[in-house]
Each structure stands twice: as C-alpha cells, then as structure tokens.
C-alpha cells in the first residue's frame, strides 16, 4: 500500500508542478505598425525632414523598476542601438502597481488595447513583432532584437517632416507632414501622435538596481488622423530634472477582426491549466482497488 501511495503522490506532483518551457518565439502582431521617431528636446526648437527609409526602428519596452530581468533586456537593446538605428521607449507598469512611480494608467490601457497582456519585460518592434521575456530564441538577445528591428515594414517611398517650436516653459508647437502611399495598410488608419519622453529619472527605491531609469514615456498626445497639421502642446511635468523631449510617431490602427480561434485557444489554455480528468479518474480507480484488496 505504501508503494502505491508513493506512486500516486508522484503522479499527482507531475500534474500539478509546472514544467519550465523554452523561450517563446517572437509573435507577429496585426494591430498595425508604428514608425516615425523624429524628435526634439522640449526646450529647443528644431526642423527635420527624413525619407521613410531613413527612420529608425521604434522599440517599445514594457518594464518596471522591480523587474530584474528587464535590466538584461534593456542592456541588450542598448547594445543593438550601437549597431543599427533604433530608438527605445520604456513604458512602465502602472495599473495595480505599488513600487514603480513612472507609468500611467492611460499608457497601460493603450498597451493592453494594442499588445495584450502587460508582462514585463516585453519588447515590441515597430508595432509589428512582440518578444516576451529575457531568454533568447537564437544565440543571444542581441541577435534576436537586431533581426526583429530590421524586418521590413513595407512603407515604400515617402517622407516625413517635423518641426517643434518651444513657446514657453512646458509648452510648444508641433508641425508635421507625412507623404506616404497608405494603400498597403488597407483599411488601417494612420494615427499621428506626439510621445513625450523623459531622458532619465532617478529612483533609488527601484529594486532592480538601476536607480537611473532612461527613455521613460511620460505621455502620448493624439494629433489626429491628418497626415499634415499643426498643434499646440502642453507638456507634462518631468519626474525630475529638465530633460523632456517630444517625438513624432505614426501609428497604424487596423480594424478589429473577430477571430473564433481566440475562443478556442482560450478554452484550450484553460483545459491545459487543469489536471487531466482522465488521470485523476485513473488514480481514483487504483486507490479503490488497493483498498478493496486490503479488506
């Protein structure tokens, strides 16, 4: 009876204890690409014009000040930025957060609407690819990130112009003009936005050891759907210092398509999260048989 009890215990443990999985491959996203990245320091004025082919890769990194493996991800992105043109934007966790002071609920809601779960670290490449975690799929995170950042967005020929005029402490005027063939986007709509970024903020209470946190997205202001225009901007306050910058971004918003496979995947996921009923039934039969023999 003791041997059978041990076997039963081992079988139950094999069902209950999760198995460590290998790194998940990057996921292709269908929400719409993000491109742009022309920028200026908030207290300076600038005028820029770029061909679409010259724009940097846009990297959105979901992070938190307590997330230790987020540091590994951010250092890998820093390494890649030394090799190819990219700009990193860090979105800090806010909803349900008690340790990280940098995020906002509005930015969290945007993340959920576009990219799903808010799991630090998660890296989004040009709005089109998502890689979760800090374990590489290839030889290194640097190799993974370089390949994902360089995937062609099929923007075609075109240009973007951007100007920022500082009009006072905490305010300015932005002008933009985008020349692009938007037919590859189908029914997708181009949303123009101004991202307000803090270059670095000091937070000694962060438990991942960084203390100085870079590339913090403080706010996203919508400029509408017109590919050209001018808008007056009021900036949020920086967490500390005077190092805000403004970044022109174009975000394609694809129509939501109902997908029944999501329901099936959800059902399958729930079923996988439960012990197998057939195994439990088998265990019950074994126990009953042994007890009947004892009697």
N, C-alpha and C positions, 0 to 999 in steps of 0.2 A: 504493500500500500504506500510505503514511504517513497519508493522509486517512482510510482505512478504520480504521486503528488508533486515530486520534483519535476517530472516531465511536463505536467500540466502547468506548473509555475513558469518553466522556461518558455513554453508555447505562448502563454499569456504575455510575458515580457516581450517576446518577439513581435507581438501585435501592437503593444502599447508604446514601446520605445521607438521614437522616430529614427529613420536612417538618414545619415548625412548625405546630401546629394552633391553631385558635381556642380560646377558653375553653370548657370543657365546661359544659353546663348543670347545675344542681343535680339531684341524684339522690334520688328518693323512696325511703325505706327502709321495710322491712316487719318490722323486728325488734321494734318496739314503742316507744311514746312514752315520754319522760322528762318528768316535771313535779314541781313542788314548789318548793324554794328557800327555805323558811323557815329562818332561821339565827340563830346567836348566837355571840358571842365566847366562846372556850373557858373563859376565866377569869371569866365573868359568868354570871348566871342570868337566864332570860327565859321568858315565856309569850306565845304568839302564837296567833291564830285568824284564818283567812282564808277567804273564798269562793274556790272553784276559779277563778272568772273573774278574781280579783284577783292570782293568782300570776304571777310574772314569767316571761318566756321563759328557757329554760335553754340556754345556749350552751356546747358542749364544743369546745375548740380544741386540736388536736394540734400541738405546736410543739417547738422545740429551740433551745438557746442559740446555735447556729451558723447558724441559719436566718434569713437577711437579709430575705427577703420575708415571713416570719412577722410581722415588725415592722409591715409595711404592713397586714396583716390585723388585727392586734391594735389598731392605731390606728383603723382603720375601725370595729371593734367598739366602741371607746371612744366614738367619735362617735355611733354609733347608741344607745348607752346613755344619752346625754344627751337623747334624743328619746322613747324608749319604755322601759318597764320590762323590763330583762333582767339576767341575772347570768351572768358569764363565768367559765368554769372551764378552766384551762390544764393539759393533760396533756402532760408532757414525755417525749420519746423515751428509752427505757431499753435494750431488747434490742439488743445489738450496738453500744451507744453508748459512746464513749470521752471525749466532750467535755462532756456535759450531766450534772450531778450530781443533778438534781431528780426524774427519773422512777423508776418501779419496774417490775420485770418483770411483777408481778401486774396492774398497771394496763395495761400493754401487751397482756397476754393478754386482758384484758377488752375492750380496744379492738378487737383482731383478731376476737374472737368476735362482737362486735356490728356492727362497722362495716367490717371487711375490712382492706385494706392500711393500714399506718401511714406515711402520707406527709405530712410537714409542708410547708406548712400545710394542714390540713383542718379545716373547721368543721362541726359537727353542730348542727342547730337542733331542740330539743325531742325529740331521738331520732328524728325523722321525715324530716329532709332533710339531705343532705350536699353541701357545695360544696368542691371541692379547688382549691388554688392561690390566687394573688393577683391574677388577671386577672378583671375584672368581666364579667358577661354583659350587664348593662344599662349605664346611663350611668356608674355608679360602684359600688364595693363597698358603699358605704353604702346605696345604693338596693337592691342585691341582698339585703343582710343584713336590712334593715328589712322587706322583703316576706316573706322566709323566716321571720323570727322571729314575724311576725304571722299566719301560717297557723293556722286554727282546728284545735284538737286534738279537738274534739267531746267534751269532758269532761262537758258537761251541768251540771246544778245539783248543788251539793255543797259540802263544806267540808273544811278540814284544820286541825287544831290541833297545836301543837308546843310542848313545854317542855323547857328544858335547865337542869339544876341542877349547877353546879360543886361537886364534892365534895372536891377536893384538887388539888394540883399534878399536872396531867396526867391527870385523871380527872373523870368526871361521870355524870349520869343523864339519859337522854332518855326522854320520853314522847310518844306520838303518837296521833292518831285521825283516820282518813280516812273521810269519808262521801261515797260516790260510787256511781252506777249503773254497774257494770262490764260490763253486757251489750254495749255497743259493742265491747268488747275480745274478744268471742267466747271462744275457748279460751285467750286470753292470761292470764298470771298476773301479779298485781301483786307486785313485789318491793320491800320497803321497805329503804332504805339510809341510812347516815349518811356523808356526804362530809366529810373533814377537809381544810381548805384553809388554806394559809399565805398571808397577805395580800401579802407581798413578801419576797423573799430577794435578797441582794447576791452577785453573782458576777462579779468583774472579768474573769475569763478568758473570759467569753462573747464570741464573735467577731462577733455581730450588733450590738454596740454598745449594748445596753440597760443592762447592768450590774445594774440592779434589775429583777427578774422578778416580776410580780404574779400573783395568782389561782392559785397552784400547788396542784393537788390532790395531797395527800401520801398519802392512804389512803382506801379505801372499805370501810366495815364493814357487813356484812349484818345487818339486823334481822329477817329472816324474811319470811313472806308474810301475816302477820296485819295487818289494817288498823288495829289498835289494840294498844298494848302499852307496856311499859317495859323498858329495858335499861340495864345498867351498862357504861360505856365507858372503856377505857384508851386514851389518845391517844398517837400517835407523837411523837417529838421534832421540833421545828421545825429547819429548816436553820440559821437564826439568829434572834435576837430572841425575842419573846414575843407572836406575832401570829396564833396558830392560831384558826380558827373552825370551827363544826360546822354542817352544812347537811342538812336532811331532804329526801330525794329518793324519789320513787316511780317505779319503772322497770317498764314492762310488758314481759314476756318472752313473745313469741309462739312457738308451736310451730314447729319447723323443718319446712319443706315441701320435699320433693325436687323439683328443677326441672331437667328434662333440657336446658333451654335453656342452663344454665350450662356443660354439657359441650360443646354446640355452639358457644357463644360462645368457650370456651377454645380449641377446635380452630381456629375462625376466626381468633382472635387470633394463635395460633402460626403459622398459614399466612400471615397478613399480615406477620409479623415476618421471613419468609424471602424472598429474592429470587425472583421469579416463575420457575418452572421453564421455562415456555414461552419467556420472554425469553432465558434462558441458552442454551436449545437453539437459538434463532434466531441468537444471537451465534456459537455454535459452527459453525453451517452457513455463516455469512458468512465467518468466518475460513478455514474449509476451502476454500470456493470461491475466495477470493482467492489462497490458497497454490497451488491447482491451476493457476490461470491463470499464476502466476509460473513454474511449472515447465513 
